């Protein structure tokens, strides 16, 4: 399961002898990064570092020449796709959106812990099944992402630009792991994963 922030610039040569591959890129760093808050579908743009992370993929991705680029509907992913593949038209698919944290989205951890201690504790006991008010659970996310991943037509090298939660769900599905392994997969801003689909 290759994952890298610094893949060779000559991606076309690196993968030229392989069949169609799925490239999954996490969006770049966002404004306000560093504050401990729940960030799901809150629509936050990239910061300067995030824009640079996205631009760093321009030359490598140009070498691949993606014919299919899919992105989440959220601004941070659409910006990342535009900076990384300026000559490509991205298809927006909302199934690639980050987990919906409902009424908790955008709130600081300490605020939720103080205002809703029982719910916060419940989340700690069942992080995969817990659903914030008016939001999604990780189980819901997995159910949303898995069909997209399994049904995606891979006719040529394809790029997805999406979020940490979605990437973790895809990696679980790809590796044949149970959903409870989802948080064992780590991903960083601007990180690329390259998968061969069966």
N, CA and C atoms as an extended XYZ file, in Angstrom:
594
Properties=species:S:1:pos:R:3:atomname:S:1:resname:S:1:resid:I:1 pbc="F F F"
N         0.845       -1.190        0.000 N   UNK     1
C         0.000        0.000        0.000 CA  UNK     1
C         0.874        1.231        0.000 C   UNK     1
N         1.344        1.688       -1.143 N   UNK     2
C         2.237        2.831       -1.159 CA  UNK     2
C         1.541        4.087       -0.676 C   UNK     2
N         2.204        4.811        0.216 N   UNK     3
C         1.722        6.122        0.621 CA  UNK     3
C         2.924        7.015        0.774 C   UNK     3
N         2.898        8.203        0.177 N   UNK     4
C         4.099        9.024        0.190 CA  UNK     4
C         3.777       10.484        0.020 C   UNK     4
N         4.588       11.344        0.643 N   UNK     5
C         4.538       12.774        0.382 CA  UNK     5
C         5.579       13.147       -0.657 C   UNK     5
N         6.514       12.267       -0.948 N   UNK     6
C         7.657       12.601       -1.801 CA  UNK     6
C         7.895       11.507       -2.833 C   UNK     6
N         6.866       11.148       -3.594 N   UNK     7
C         7.077       10.173       -4.661 CA  UNK     7
C         7.934       10.789       -5.752 C   UNK     7
N         8.603        9.934       -6.518 N   UNK     8
C         9.411       10.409       -7.634 CA  UNK     8
C         8.600       11.298       -8.559 C   UNK     8
N         9.236       12.345       -9.079 N   UNK     9
C         8.554       13.252      -10.004 CA  UNK     9
C         8.172       12.539      -11.292 C   UNK     9
N         8.888       11.461      -11.634 N   UNK    10
C         8.599       10.744      -12.876 CA  UNK    10
C         7.604        9.626      -12.600 C   UNK    10
N         6.373       10.005      -12.287 N   UNK    11
C         5.372        8.995      -11.979 CA  UNK    11
C         5.013        8.171      -13.203 C   UNK    11
N         5.103        8.766      -14.391 N   UNK    12
C         4.756        8.013      -15.593 CA  UNK    12
C         5.711        6.844      -15.779 C   UNK    12
N         6.993        7.049      -15.508 N   UNK    13
C         7.960        5.966      -15.607 CA  UNK    13
C         7.805        4.966      -14.484 C   UNK    13
N         7.484        5.462      -13.293 N   UNK    14
C         7.367        4.601      -12.120 CA  UNK    14
C         6.250        3.572      -12.277 C   UNK    14
N         5.161        3.976      -12.950 N   UNK    15
C         4.003        3.101      -13.050 CA  UNK    15
C         3.663        2.711      -14.488 C   UNK    15
N         4.585        2.940      -15.420 N   UNK    16
C         4.270        2.732      -16.836 CA  UNK    16
C         4.028        1.270      -17.185 C   UNK    16
N         4.594        0.333      -16.416 N   UNK    17
C         4.445       -1.079      -16.748 CA  UNK    17
C         3.306       -1.731      -15.981 C   UNK    17
N         2.478       -0.927      -15.327 N   UNK    18
C         1.397       -1.477      -14.522 CA  UNK    18
C         0.056       -1.157      -15.167 C   UNK    18
N        -0.978       -1.899      -14.768 N   UNK    19
C        -2.319       -1.600      -15.248 CA  UNK    19
C        -2.846       -0.335      -14.594 C   UNK    19
N        -4.096        0.006      -14.879 N   UNK    20
C        -4.680        1.206      -14.288 CA  UNK    20
C        -4.611        1.173      -12.759 C   UNK    20
N        -4.174        2.267      -12.192 N   UNK    21
C        -4.016        2.380      -10.747 CA  UNK    21
C        -4.891        3.505      -10.214 C   UNK    21
N        -5.239        3.387       -8.946 N   UNK    22
C        -6.034        4.407       -8.275 CA  UNK    22
C        -5.119        5.242       -7.384 C   UNK    22
N        -5.034        6.524       -7.679 N   UNK    23
C        -4.239        7.473       -6.903 CA  UNK    23
C        -5.203        8.235       -5.992 C   UNK    23
N        -4.946        8.194       -4.693 N   UNK    24
C        -5.829        8.870       -3.734 CA  UNK    24
C        -5.012        9.921       -2.986 C   UNK    24
N        -5.387       11.176       -3.149 N   UNK    25
C        -4.651       12.294       -2.557 CA  UNK    25
C        -5.494       12.956       -1.477 C   UNK    25
N        -4.905       13.102       -0.293 N   UNK    26
C        -5.584       13.884        0.742 CA  UNK    26
C        -5.357       15.366        0.458 C   UNK    26
N        -6.376       16.161        0.698 N   UNK    27
C        -6.265       17.606        0.490 CA  UNK    27
C        -5.121       18.195        1.317 C   UNK    27
N        -4.686       19.396        0.932 N   UNK    28
C        -3.619       20.078        1.651 CA  UNK    28
C        -4.088       20.642        2.987 C   UNK    28
N        -3.131       21.199        3.709 N   UNK    29
C        -3.402       21.754        5.040 CA  UNK    29
C        -4.428       22.888        4.956 C   UNK    29
N        -5.299       22.957        5.969 N   UNK    30
C        -6.394       23.923        5.949 CA  UNK    30
C        -6.147       25.083        6.910 C   UNK    30
N        -6.873       26.169        6.673 N   UNK    31
C        -6.800       27.324        7.566 CA  UNK    31
C        -7.284       26.923        8.957 C   UNK    31
N        -6.573       27.430        9.979 N   UNK    32
C        -6.948       27.102       11.348 CA  UNK    32
C        -6.400       25.785       11.831 C   UNK    32
N        -5.554       25.138       11.020 N   UNK    33
C        -4.957       23.863       11.436 CA  UNK    33
C        -4.191       24.063       12.741 C   UNK    33
N        -4.319       23.114       13.641 N   UNK    34
C        -3.630       23.194       14.922 CA  UNK    34
C        -4.592       23.373       16.078 C   UNK    34
N        -5.791       23.893       15.798 N   UNK    35
C        -6.821       24.006       16.828 CA  UNK    35
C        -7.546       22.673       16.942 C   UNK    35
N        -7.704       22.183       18.162 N   UNK    36
C        -8.350       20.875       18.356 CA  UNK    36
C        -9.863       21.041       18.258 C   UNK    36
N       -10.368       20.771       17.079 N   UNK    37
C       -11.805       20.879       16.857 CA  UNK    37
C       -12.267       19.763       15.935 C   UNK    37
N       -13.552       19.522       15.929 N   UNK    38
C       -14.138       18.521       15.043 CA  UNK    38
C       -14.316       19.143       13.661 C   UNK    38
N       -13.595       18.631       12.694 N   UNK    39
C       -13.698       19.131       11.326 CA  UNK    39
C       -14.182       17.993       10.434 C   UNK    39
N       -15.419       18.103       10.015 N   UNK    40
C       -15.982       17.133        9.090 CA  UNK    40
C       -16.310       17.828        7.787 C   UNK    40
N       -17.574       18.203        7.627 N   UNK    41
C       -17.994       18.865        6.394 CA  UNK    41
C       -18.028       20.389        6.515 C   UNK    41
N       -17.487       20.933        7.611 N   UNK    42
C       -17.278       22.374        7.672 CA  UNK    42
C       -16.395       22.761        6.491 C   UNK    42
N       -16.812       23.756        5.713 N   UNK    43
C       -16.136       24.051        4.440 CA  UNK    43
C       -15.007       25.056        4.648 C   UNK    43
N       -13.815       24.542        4.929 N   UNK    44
C       -12.644       25.367        5.229 CA  UNK    44
C       -11.670       25.304        4.054 C   UNK    44
N       -11.161       26.453        3.584 N   UNK    45
C       -10.221       26.449        2.457 CA  UNK    45
C        -8.808       26.073        2.886 C   UNK    45
N        -7.939       25.869        1.917 N   UNK    46
C        -6.526       25.611        2.174 CA  UNK    46
C        -5.851       26.867        2.708 C   UNK    46
N        -4.820       26.674        3.527 N   UNK    47
C        -3.944       27.792        3.876 CA  UNK    47
C        -2.773       27.807        2.891 C   UNK    47
N        -1.813       28.699        3.116 N   UNK    48
C        -0.699       28.820        2.171 CA  UNK    48
C         0.095       27.520        2.070 C   UNK    48
N         0.333       26.880        3.213 N   UNK    49
C         1.049       25.598        3.197 CA  UNK    49
C         0.275       24.563        2.393 C   UNK    49
N        -1.035       24.532        2.563 N   UNK    50
C        -1.865       23.585        1.827 CA  UNK    50
C        -1.828       23.815        0.329 C   UNK    50
N        -1.803       25.086       -0.067 N   UNK    51
C        -1.725       25.392       -1.501 CA  UNK    51
C        -0.386       24.940       -2.076 C   UNK    51
N         0.679       25.127       -1.300 N   UNK    52
C         1.998       24.685       -1.755 CA  UNK    52
C         2.063       23.160       -1.831 C   UNK    52
N         1.457       22.486       -0.859 N   UNK    53
C         1.429       21.020       -0.900 CA  UNK    53
C         0.727       20.527       -2.161 C   UNK    53
N        -0.376       21.167       -2.503 N   UNK    54
C        -1.116       20.760       -3.703 CA  UNK    54
C        -0.310       21.040       -4.965 C   UNK    54
N         0.293       22.214       -5.039 N   UNK    55
C         1.081       22.575       -6.231 CA  UNK    55
C         2.275       21.645       -6.421 C   UNK    55
N         2.788       21.084       -5.327 N   UNK    56
C         3.964       20.215       -5.430 CA  UNK    56
C         3.681       18.961       -6.253 C   UNK    56
N         2.403       18.640       -6.464 N   UNK    57
C         2.042       17.459       -7.246 CA  UNK    57
C         1.820       17.767       -8.722 C   UNK    57
N         1.921       19.037       -9.124 N   UNK    58
C         1.633       19.382      -10.525 CA  UNK    58
C         2.494       18.608      -11.518 C   UNK    58
N         3.801       18.667      -11.345 N   UNK    59
C         4.699       17.997      -12.295 CA  UNK    59
C         4.540       16.479      -12.261 C   UNK    59
N         4.529       15.853      -11.072 N   UNK    60
C         4.329       14.404      -11.058 CA  UNK    60
C         3.012       13.977      -11.694 C   UNK    60
N         1.943       14.712      -11.420 N   UNK    61
C         0.641       14.323      -11.963 CA  UNK    61
C         0.555       14.587      -13.466 C   UNK    61
N         1.227       15.638      -13.925 N   UNK    62
C         1.260       15.900      -15.373 CA  UNK    62
C         1.923       14.736      -16.101 C   UNK    62
N         2.923       14.114      -15.457 N   UNK    63
C         3.603       12.968      -16.059 CA  UNK    63
C         2.673       11.764      -16.184 C   UNK    63
N         1.749       11.638      -15.235 N   UNK    64
C         0.788       10.533      -15.297 CA  UNK    64
C        -0.276       10.808      -16.357 C   UNK    64
N        -0.752       12.049      -16.414 N   UNK    65
C        -1.780       12.413      -17.388 CA  UNK    65
C        -3.127       11.790      -17.077 C   UNK    65
N        -3.664       12.109      -15.904 N   UNK    66
C        -4.944       11.524      -15.499 CA  UNK    66
C        -6.064       11.892      -16.469 C   UNK    66
N        -6.830       10.886      -16.856 N   UNK    67
C        -8.025       11.128      -17.672 CA  UNK    67
C        -9.273       11.218      -16.803 C   UNK    67
N        -9.177       10.701      -15.587 N   UNK    68
C       -10.296       10.756      -14.649 CA  UNK    68
C        -9.812       11.355      -13.332 C   UNK    68
N       -10.452       12.441      -12.903 N   UNK    69
C       -10.151       13.070      -11.617 CA  UNK    69
C       -11.477       13.289      -10.896 C   UNK    69
N       -11.585       12.726       -9.702 N   UNK    70
C       -12.785       12.894       -8.884 CA  UNK    70
C       -12.403       13.635       -7.605 C   UNK    70
N       -13.318       14.497       -7.131 N   UNK    71
C       -13.025       15.235       -5.910 CA  UNK    71
C       -14.271       15.366       -5.042 C   UNK    71
N       -14.039       15.486       -3.756 N   UNK    72
C       -15.085       15.870       -2.814 CA  UNK    72
C       -15.652       17.227       -3.221 C   UNK    72
N       -16.859       17.514       -2.765 N   UNK    73
C       -17.485       18.808       -3.060 CA  UNK    73
C       -16.934       19.937       -2.195 C   UNK    73
N       -16.180       19.609       -1.153 N   UNK    74
C       -15.717       20.633       -0.219 CA  UNK    74
C       -14.553       21.432       -0.806 C   UNK    74
N       -14.500       22.712       -0.435 N   UNK    75
C       -13.552       23.655       -1.032 CA  UNK    75
C       -12.116       23.179       -0.947 C   UNK    75
N       -11.711       22.628        0.189 N   UNK    76
C       -10.302       22.253        0.369 CA  UNK    76
C        -9.868       21.183       -0.636 C   UNK    76
N       -10.791       20.304       -1.016 N   UNK    77
C       -10.464       19.274       -2.010 CA  UNK    77
C       -10.526       19.829       -3.425 C   UNK    77
N       -11.512       20.664       -3.699 N   UNK    78
C       -11.605       21.254       -5.037 CA  UNK    78
C       -10.397       22.144       -5.321 C   UNK    78
N        -9.934       22.878       -4.292 N   UNK    79
C        -8.726       23.693       -4.454 CA  UNK    79
C        -7.510       22.809       -4.695 C   UNK    79
N        -7.390       21.744       -3.912 N   UNK    80
C        -6.252       20.833       -4.062 CA  UNK    80
C        -6.219       20.244       -5.469 C   UNK    80
N        -7.369       19.804       -5.962 N   UNK    81
C        -7.435       19.240       -7.315 CA  UNK    81
C        -7.054       20.280       -8.361 C   UNK    81
N        -7.515       21.516       -8.180 N   UNK    82
C        -7.224       22.574       -9.156 CA  UNK    82
C        -5.746       22.926       -9.181 C   UNK    82
N        -5.101       22.960       -8.019 N   UNK    83
C        -3.668       23.267       -7.958 CA  UNK    83
C        -2.825       22.094       -8.458 C   UNK    83
N        -3.236       20.872       -8.118 N   UNK    84
C        -2.444       19.690       -8.474 CA  UNK    84
C        -2.623       19.295       -9.939 C   UNK    84
N        -3.818       19.504      -10.478 N   UNK    85
C        -4.122       19.126      -11.870 CA  UNK    85
C        -4.803       20.292      -12.578 C   UNK    85
N        -4.067       21.382      -12.827 N   UNK    86
C        -4.696       22.586      -13.385 CA  UNK    86
C        -5.282       22.399      -14.779 C   UNK    86
N        -4.845       21.383      -15.501 N   UNK    87
C        -5.338       21.171      -16.864 CA  UNK    87
C        -6.434       20.115      -16.949 C   UNK    87
N        -6.860       19.619      -15.787 N   UNK    88
C        -7.890       18.571      -15.770 CA  UNK    88
C        -9.212       19.124      -15.246 C   UNK    88
N       -10.297       18.548      -15.713 N   UNK    89
C       -11.625       18.875      -15.194 CA  UNK    89
C       -12.016       17.816      -14.177 C   UNK    89
N       -12.309       18.252      -12.964 N   UNK    90
C       -12.643       17.313      -11.897 CA  UNK    90
C       -14.142       17.043      -11.857 C   UNK    90
N       -14.488       15.801      -11.578 N   UNK    91
C       -15.875       15.413      -11.348 CA  UNK    91
C       -16.126       15.448       -9.845 C   UNK    91
N       -17.102       16.238       -9.414 N   UNK    92
C       -17.423       16.329       -7.993 CA  UNK    92
C       -18.378       15.202       -7.625 C   UNK    92
N       -18.014       14.448       -6.598 N   UNK    93
C       -18.872       13.369       -6.112 CA  UNK    93
C       -18.980       13.504       -4.594 C   UNK    93
N       -20.179       13.755       -4.102 N   UNK    94
C       -20.375       14.019       -2.678 CA  UNK    94
C       -20.134       12.793       -1.803 C   UNK    94
N       -20.049       11.626       -2.393 N   UNK    95
C       -19.695       10.443       -1.600 CA  UNK    95
C       -18.256       10.522       -1.115 C   UNK    95
N       -17.468       11.417       -1.721 N   UNK    96
C       -16.084       11.623       -1.291 CA  UNK    96
C       -15.971       12.694       -0.210 C   UNK    96
N       -17.104       13.298        0.193 N   UNK    97
C       -17.063       14.290        1.269 CA  UNK    97
C       -16.629       13.639        2.578 C   UNK    97
N       -16.044       14.460        3.439 N   UNK    98
C       -15.627       13.973        4.755 CA  UNK    98
C       -16.856       13.568        5.573 C   UNK    98
N       -16.628       12.834        6.648 N   UNK    99
C       -17.706       12.435        7.548 CA  UNK    99
C       -18.465       13.676        8.018 C   UNK    99
N       -19.785       13.558        8.109 N   UNK   100
C       -20.633       14.663        8.570 CA  UNK   100
C       -20.743       14.572       10.091 C   UNK   100
N       -20.203       15.557       10.773 N   UNK   101
C       -20.212       15.552       12.236 CA  UNK   101
C       -21.383       16.342       12.814 C   UNK   101
N       -22.330       16.686       11.960 N   UNK   102
C       -23.575       17.279       12.418 CA  UNK   102
C       -23.386       18.520       13.276 C   UNK   102
N       -24.049       18.541       14.429 N   UNK   103
C       -24.006       19.698       15.325 CA  UNK   103
C       -22.638       19.892       15.971 C   UNK   103
N       -21.789       18.891       15.875 N   UNK   104
C       -20.446       19.014       16.449 CA  UNK   104
C       -19.446       19.605       15.458 C   UNK   104
N       -19.818       19.655       14.205 N   UNK   105
C       -18.886       20.087       13.164 CA  UNK   105
C       -18.418       21.522       13.403 C   UNK   105
N       -17.099       21.699       13.425 N   UNK   106
C       -16.504       23.015       13.625 CA  UNK   106
C       -16.321       23.400       15.078 C   UNK   106
N       -16.861       22.614       16.000 N   UNK   107
C       -16.763       22.922       17.430 CA  UNK   107
C       -15.449       22.409       18.008 C   UNK   107
N       -14.919       23.123       18.992 N   UNK   108
C       -13.699       22.673       19.656 CA  UNK   108
C       -14.005       21.479       20.556 C   UNK   108
N       -13.013       20.599       20.687 N   UNK   109
C       -13.168       19.410       21.519 CA  UNK   109
C       -13.609       19.785       22.929 C   UNK   109
N       -12.944       20.773       23.520 N   UNK   110
C       -13.220       21.138       24.909 CA  UNK   110
C       -14.642       21.658       25.077 C   UNK   110
N       -15.145       22.355       24.070 N   UNK   111
C       -16.526       22.853       24.135 CA  UNK   111
C       -17.501       21.684       24.212 C   UNK   111
N       -17.318       20.695       23.338 N   UNK   112
C       -18.208       19.532       23.330 CA  UNK   112
C       -18.063       18.737       24.620 C   UNK   112
N       -16.838       18.577       25.065 N   UNK   113
C       -16.586       17.806       26.290 CA  UNK   113
C       -17.252       18.454       27.491 C   UNK   113
N       -17.260       19.792       27.524 N   UNK   114
C       -17.850       20.531       28.642 CA  UNK   114
C       -19.371       20.583       28.550 C   UNK   114
N       -19.884       20.854       27.341 N   UNK   115
C       -21.325       21.026       27.158 CA  UNK   115
C       -22.082       19.704       27.075 C   UNK   115
N       -21.426       18.677       26.566 N   UNK   116
C       -22.096       17.384       26.355 CA  UNK   116
C       -21.213       16.241       26.861 C   UNK   116
N       -20.915       16.225       28.168 N   UNK   117
C       -19.978       15.217       28.691 CA  UNK   117
C       -20.448       13.780       28.480 C   UNK   117
N       -21.765       13.541       28.597 N   UNK   118
C       -22.271       12.174       28.430 CA  UNK   118
C       -22.076       11.683       26.994 C   UNK   118
N       -22.399       12.551       26.033 N   UNK   119
C       -22.221       12.173       24.631 CA  UNK   119
C       -20.745       12.016       24.281 C   UNK   119
N       -19.920       12.896       24.829 N   UNK   120
C       -18.484       12.817       24.569 CA  UNK   120
C       -17.926       11.497       25.098 C   UNK   120
N       -18.400       11.087       26.278 N   UNK   121
C       -17.956        9.813       26.858 CA  UNK   121
C       -18.484        8.636       26.040 C   UNK   121
N       -19.722        8.758       25.569 N   UNK   122
C       -20.296        7.698       24.734 CA  UNK   122
C       -19.484        7.518       23.456 C   UNK   122
N       -19.055        8.628       22.865 N   UNK   123
C       -18.220        8.561       21.664 CA  UNK   123
C       -16.931        7.801       21.949 C   UNK   123
N       -16.330        8.046       23.112 N   UNK   124
C       -15.095        7.362       23.475 CA  UNK   124
C       -15.277        5.861       23.628 C   UNK   124
N       -16.468        5.447       24.065 N   UNK   125
C       -16.734        4.020       24.260 CA  UNK   125
C       -17.035        3.302       22.950 C   UNK   125
N       -17.612        4.018       21.990 N   UNK   126
C       -18.001        3.393       20.719 CA  UNK   126
C       -17.744        4.372       19.581 C   UNK   126
N       -16.475        4.628       19.287 N   UNK   127
C       -16.130        5.669       18.321 CA  UNK   127
C       -16.598        5.321       16.912 C   UNK   127
N       -16.753        4.040       16.601 N   UNK   128
C       -17.169        3.648       15.251 CA  UNK   128
C       -18.681        3.729       15.067 C   UNK   128
N       -19.421        3.412       16.120 N   UNK   129
C       -20.875        3.416       16.021 CA  UNK   129
C       -21.527        4.713       16.454 C   UNK   129
N       -20.780        5.555       17.172 N   UNK   130
C       -21.372        6.791       17.698 CA  UNK   130
C       -21.686        7.779       16.580 C   UNK   130
N       -22.869        8.382       16.682 N   UNK   131
C       -23.304        9.366       15.685 CA  UNK   131
C       -23.586       10.694       16.384 C   UNK   131
N       -22.822       11.761       16.088 N   UNK   132
C       -23.125       13.068       16.677 CA  UNK   132
C       -24.524       13.518       16.259 C   UNK   132
N       -25.177       14.352       17.048 N   UNK   133
C       -26.516       14.821       16.675 CA  UNK   133
C       -26.542       15.382       15.253 C   UNK   133
N       -27.452       14.851       14.427 N   UNK   134
C       -27.646       15.282       13.035 CA  UNK   134
C       -26.443       14.988       12.143 C   UNK   134
N       -25.595       14.042       12.560 N   UNK   135
C       -24.402       13.728       11.784 CA  UNK   135
C       -24.332       12.267       11.374 C   UNK   135
N       -23.119       11.825       11.030 N   UNK   136
C       -22.862       10.450       10.607 CA  UNK   136
C       -21.950        9.756       11.612 C   UNK   136
N       -22.065        8.452       11.689 N   UNK   137
C       -21.091        7.637       12.409 CA  UNK   137
C       -20.038        7.154       11.419 C   UNK   137
N       -18.958        6.580       11.937 N   UNK   138
C       -17.973        5.979       11.040 CA  UNK   138
C       -18.588        4.811       10.267 C   UNK   138
N       -19.550        4.120       10.887 N   UNK   139
C       -20.254        3.052       10.164 CA  UNK   139
C       -20.986        3.624        8.954 C   UNK   139
N       -21.633        4.779        9.157 N   UNK   140
C       -22.326        5.437        8.042 CA  UNK   140
C       -21.341        5.822        6.944 C   UNK   140
N       -20.201        6.369        7.353 N   UNK   141
C       -19.178        6.770        6.386 CA  UNK   141
C       -18.708        5.569        5.578 C   UNK   141
N       -18.437        4.474        6.263 N   UNK   142
C       -17.961        3.264        5.595 CA  UNK   142
C       -18.999        2.773        4.586 C   UNK   142
N       -20.280        2.835        4.973 N   UNK   143
C       -21.352        2.394        4.079 CA  UNK   143
C       -21.495        3.312        2.872 C   UNK   143
N       -21.162        4.581        3.037 N   UNK   144
C       -21.239        5.542        1.927 CA  UNK   144
C       -20.070        5.378        0.962 C   UNK   144
N       -18.882        5.143        1.501 N   UNK   145
C       -17.663        5.127        0.692 CA  UNK   145
C       -17.448        3.787       -0.013 C   UNK   145
N       -17.789        2.694        0.640 N   UNK   146
C       -17.493        1.366        0.089 CA  UNK   146
C       -18.096        1.136       -1.295 C   UNK   146
N       -19.381        1.469       -1.529 N   UNK   147
C       -19.931        1.269       -2.882 CA  UNK   147
C       -19.239        2.125       -3.937 C   UNK   147
N       -18.893        3.365       -3.582 N   UNK   148
C       -18.175        4.208       -4.543 CA  UNK   148
C       -16.871        3.537       -4.944 C   UNK   148
N       -16.128        3.050       -3.952 N   UNK   149
C       -14.826        2.444       -4.215 CA  UNK   149
C       -14.970        1.190       -5.065 C   UNK   149
N       -15.918        0.335       -4.713 N   UNK   150
C       -16.044       -0.953       -5.415 CA  UNK   150
C       -16.588       -0.786       -6.831 C   UNK   150
N       -17.408        0.250       -7.056 N   UNK   151
C       -18.052        0.427       -8.362 CA  UNK   151
C       -17.310        1.387       -9.283 C   UNK   151
N       -16.248        2.012       -8.799 N   UNK   152
C       -15.522        2.991       -9.609 CA  UNK   152
C       -14.896        2.317      -10.833 C   UNK   152
N       -15.232        2.753      -12.044 N   UNK   153
C       -14.615        2.160      -13.235 CA  UNK   153
C       -13.172        2.640      -13.387 C   UNK   153
N       -12.238        1.714      -13.372 N   UNK   154
C       -10.825        2.075      -13.457 CA  UNK   154
C       -10.327        1.726      -14.860 C   UNK   154
N       -10.587        2.634      -15.804 N   UNK   155
C       -10.212        2.402      -17.198 CA  UNK   155
C        -8.802        2.880      -17.496 C   UNK   155
N        -8.309        3.780      -16.661 N   UNK   156
C        -6.952        4.316      -16.787 CA  UNK   156
C        -6.551        4.820      -15.409 C   UNK   156
N        -5.306        5.263      -15.245 N   UNK   157
C        -4.902        5.824      -13.959 CA  UNK   157
C        -5.893        6.915      -13.557 C   UNK   157
N        -6.400        6.813      -12.340 N   UNK   158
C        -7.477        7.688      -11.875 CA  UNK   158
C        -7.081        8.345      -10.560 C   UNK   158
N        -7.425        9.629      -10.413 N   UNK   159
C        -7.098       10.382       -9.203 CA  UNK   159
C        -8.360       10.717       -8.426 C   UNK   159
N        -8.329       10.450       -7.114 N   UNK   160
C        -9.359       10.912       -6.191 CA  UNK   160
C        -8.726       11.925       -5.245 C   UNK   160
N        -9.388       13.044       -5.020 N   UNK   161
C        -8.934       14.028       -4.031 CA  UNK   161
C        -9.997       14.084       -2.947 C   UNK   161
N        -9.612       13.690       -1.735 N   UNK   162
C       -10.619       13.523       -0.693 CA  UNK   162
C       -10.023       13.764        0.695 C   UNK   162
N       -10.635       13.185        1.721 N   UNK   163
C       -10.356       13.523        3.118 CA  UNK   163
C        -9.829       12.315        3.895 C   UNK   163
N        -9.321       12.591        5.093 N   UNK   164
C        -8.721       11.537        5.917 CA  UNK   164
C        -9.702       10.406        6.206 C   UNK   164
N       -10.923       10.752        6.634 N   UNK   165
C       -11.890        9.715        6.972 CA  UNK   165
C       -12.237        8.838        5.785 C   UNK   165
N       -12.427        9.460        4.634 N   UNK   166
C       -12.765        8.719        3.418 CA  UNK   166
C       -11.601        7.825        2.994 C   UNK   166
N       -10.388        8.372        3.063 N   UNK   167
C        -9.206        7.589        2.683 CA  UNK   167
C        -9.057        6.376        3.589 C   UNK   167
N        -9.246        6.574        4.880 N   UNK   168
C        -9.135        5.451        5.816 CA  UNK   168
C       -10.173        4.377        5.504 C   UNK   168
N       -11.383        4.798        5.194 N   UNK   169
C       -12.429        3.831        4.846 CA  UNK   169
C       -12.052        3.059        3.583 C   UNK   169
N       -11.513        3.762        2.587 N   UNK   170
C       -11.108        3.103        1.343 CA  UNK   170
C        -9.964        2.123        1.576 C   UNK   170
N        -9.008        2.518        2.394 N   UNK   171
C        -7.879        1.631        2.672 CA  UNK   171
C        -8.342        0.376        3.403 C   UNK   171
N        -9.296        0.542        4.326 N   UNK   172
C        -9.874       -0.611        5.023 CA  UNK   172
C       -10.529       -1.558        4.024 C   UNK   172
N       -11.352       -0.989        3.156 N   UNK   173
C       -12.077       -1.788        2.171 CA  UNK   173
C       -11.102       -2.477        1.230 C   UNK   173
N       -10.102       -1.740        0.759 N   UNK   174
C        -9.112       -2.279       -0.175 CA  UNK   174
C        -8.307       -3.422        0.453 C   UNK   174
N        -7.951       -3.255        1.736 N   UNK   175
C        -7.125       -4.250        2.417 CA  UNK   175
C        -7.940       -5.410        2.973 C   UNK   175
N        -9.267       -5.353        2.834 N   UNK   176
C       -10.110       -6.417        3.353 CA  UNK   176
C       -10.185       -6.429        4.862 C   UNK   176
N       -10.012       -5.264        5.465 N   UNK   177
C       -10.049       -5.148        6.918 CA  UNK   177
C       -11.444       -4.761        7.391 C   UNK   177
N       -11.761       -5.137        8.614 N   UNK   178
C       -13.023       -4.712        9.204 CA  UNK   178
C       -12.969       -3.215        9.501 C   UNK   178
N       -14.151       -2.614        9.566 N   UNK   179
C       -14.243       -1.180        9.790 CA  UNK   179
C       -13.542       -0.743       11.077 C   UNK   179
N       -13.486       -1.643       12.054 N   UNK   180
C       -12.858       -1.304       13.330 CA  UNK   180
C       -11.366       -1.023       13.203 C   UNK   180
N       -10.776       -1.338       12.041 N   UNK   181
C        -9.360       -1.040       11.794 CA  UNK   181
C        -9.158        0.327       11.146 C   UNK   181
N       -10.245        1.047       10.911 N   UNK   182
C       -10.201        2.279       10.134 CA  UNK   182
C        -9.188        3.283       10.681 C   UNK   182
N        -9.184        3.488       11.986 N   UNK   183
C        -8.312        4.511       12.562 CA  UNK   183
C        -6.855        4.058       12.675 C   UNK   183
N        -6.581        2.806       12.328 N   UNK   184
C        -5.186        2.346       12.314 CA  UNK   184
C        -4.430        2.872       11.098 C   UNK   184
N        -5.158        3.310       10.079 N   UNK   185
C        -4.527        3.866        8.878 CA  UNK   185
C        -4.285        5.357        9.088 C   UNK   185
N        -3.049        5.770        8.956 N   UNK   186
C        -2.676        7.168        9.170 CA  UNK   186
C        -2.518        7.884        7.835 C   UNK   186
N        -2.888        9.140        7.806 N   UNK   187
C        -2.734        9.938        6.592 CA  UNK   187
C        -2.479       11.387        6.966 C   UNK   187
N        -1.676       12.059        6.145 N   UNK   188
C        -1.267       13.431        6.419 CA  UNK   188
C        -1.738       14.348        5.294 C   UNK   188
N        -1.782       15.641        5.581 N   UNK   189
C        -2.158       16.608        4.549 CA  UNK   189
C        -1.259       16.446        3.319 C   UNK   189
N        -1.875       16.383        2.145 N   UNK   190
C        -1.110       16.306        0.902 CA  UNK   190
C        -0.483       14.959        0.629 C   UNK   190
N        -0.870       13.926        1.373 N   UNK   191
C        -0.274       12.599        1.188 CA  UNK   191
C        -0.990       11.835        0.077 C   UNK   191
N        -0.211       11.092       -0.699 N   UNK   192
C        -0.734       10.309       -1.815 CA  UNK   192
C        -0.641        8.822       -1.515 C   UNK   192
N        -1.709        8.110       -1.847 N   UNK   193
C        -1.731        6.650       -1.788 CA  UNK   193
C        -1.992        6.130       -3.199 C   UNK   193
N        -1.308        5.059       -3.563 N   UNK   194
C        -1.476        4.470       -4.894 CA  UNK   194
C        -1.891        3.012       -4.712 C   UNK   194
N        -3.080        2.675       -5.216 N   UNK   195
C        -3.634        1.343       -5.014 CA  UNK   195
C        -3.888        0.650       -6.346 C   UNK   195
N        -3.677       -0.658       -6.354 N   UNK   196
C        -4.076       -1.489       -7.490 CA  UNK   196
C        -5.378       -2.171       -7.108 C   UNK   196
N        -6.444       -1.897       -7.850 N   UNK   197
C        -7.725       -2.540       -7.570 CA  UNK   197
C        -7.766       -3.904       -8.236 C   UNK   197
N        -8.378       -4.856       -7.539 N   UNK   198
C        -8.522       -6.213       -8.095 CA  UNK   198
C        -9.529       -6.191       -9.246 C   UNK   198
